[in-house]
């Protein structure tokens, strides 16, 4: 199930298992398509899927940029394993590409 995360819960939410995070913004059509149609495809391949609203969690996005590189546009997908950043993908992807991303990059 796709859930929301925020600055207060981010480290806890990404700290256990393999976790996928989409950084998004309200009104971003590709972000909404990823959230509703693409991210659920990965539910059986990861331990958690979270959405981080960049407009409401600016400090968290700034903190993340130190670990994952500059975030200039959304959606951005981040993969974490036990709280450690593993991989990043910028922009839209298909369900098949997402499954490959979470299985190949997270190993």
Phi, psi and omega per residue, in radians:
X1 nan 2.347 3.115
X2 -1.395 2.220 -3.097
X3 -2.193 2.818 3.058
X4 -1.510 2.574 2.968
X5 -2.285 2.941 -3.127
X6 -2.627 -3.118 -3.110
X7 -0.985 -0.661 -3.084
X8 -1.220 -0.627 -3.021
X9 -1.860 -0.103 -2.969
X10 -0.969 -0.883 -3.078
X11 -1.141 -0.656 3.073
X12 -1.156 -0.782 -3.089
X13 -1.141 -0.561 -3.098
X14 -1.724 0.049 -3.005
X15 -1.501 -0.209 -3.082
X16 -2.208 2.117 3.088
X17 1.355 -2.862 3.114
X18 -1.626 2.123 -3.020
X19 -2.261 2.370 3.096
X20 -1.871 2.303 3.132
X21 -2.170 2.273 2.997
X22 -1.823 2.121 2.992
X23 -1.539 2.179 -3.036
X24 -2.470 3.107 3.053
X25 -2.399 2.575 3.055
X26 -1.073 2.479 3.128
X27 1.485 -0.079 3.112
X28 -1.455 1.903 -3.084
X29 -1.085 -0.833 3.099
X30 -1.042 -0.621 3.113
X31 -1.088 -0.775 3.138
X32 -1.151 -0.678 3.098
X33 -1.113 -0.736 3.098
X34 -1.076 -0.817 -3.082
X35 -1.076 -0.791 -3.023
X36 -1.509 -0.641 -2.978
X37 -1.920 -0.554 -3.008
X38 -1.756 -0.877 -3.077
X39 -0.993 -0.692 3.128
X40 -1.027 -0.384 3.107
X41 -1.051 -0.533 -3.061
X42 -1.539 0.021 -3.033
X43 -0.950 -0.659 -3.135
X44 -1.426 -0.124 -3.062
X45 -1.827 -0.168 3.138
X46 -2.331 2.880 -3.138
X47 -1.530 -0.272 3.112
X48 -2.894 2.604 3.074
X49 -2.276 2.184 -3.069
X50 -2.272 2.625 3.037
X51 -1.920 2.258 3.048
X52 -1.977 1.976 3.115
X53 -1.312 1.901 -3.073
X54 -1.101 -0.602 -3.092
X55 -1.232 -0.431 3.137
X56 -1.786 -0.101 -3.087
X57 -2.332 0.903 -3.048
X58 -1.048 -0.752 -3.132
X59 -1.086 -0.653 3.119
X60 -1.172 -0.709 3.109
X61 -1.105 -0.730 3.106
X62 -1.089 -0.777 3.106
X63 -1.065 -0.750 -3.129
X64 -1.100 -0.600 -3.102
X65 -1.053 -0.487 3.071
X66 -1.147 -0.496 -3.098
X67 -1.696 -0.587 -2.966
X68 -2.015 -0.082 -3.094
X69 1.671 3.024 -3.069
X70 -1.054 2.397 3.081
X71 -1.986 1.799 -3.044
X72 -1.830 -0.372 -3.115
X73 -2.626 2.792 3.123
X74 -2.108 2.739 0.083
X75 -1.413 2.627 2.999
X76 -2.185 2.271 3.080
X77 -1.821 2.307 3.102
X78 -2.137 2.409 3.105
X79 -1.978 2.253 3.130
X80 -2.113 2.565 3.035
X81 -2.255 2.024 -3.122
X82 0.918 0.672 3.100
X83 1.501 -0.148 3.135
X84 -1.627 2.307 3.086
X85 -1.138 2.272 -3.101
X86 -1.979 -0.737 -3.022
X87 -2.791 2.826 -3.122
X88 -2.432 2.541 3.000
X89 -2.430 2.277 3.113
X90 -1.751 2.323 3.040
X91 1.595 -3.073 -3.111
X92 -1.198 2.775 2.987
X93 -2.694 2.835 3.091
X94 -1.444 2.946 3.087
X95 -1.071 -0.709 3.113
X96 -1.115 -0.733 3.105
X97 -1.115 -0.670 3.130
X98 -1.122 -0.760 3.115
X99 -1.088 -0.681 3.076
X100 -1.148 -0.727 3.131
X101 -1.032 -0.856 -3.075
X102 -1.302 -0.443 -3.129
X103 -1.537 -0.765 -3.116
X104 -1.303 -0.828 -3.038
X105 -1.278 -0.489 -3.061
X106 -1.518 0.003 -3.109
X107 -1.664 nan nan
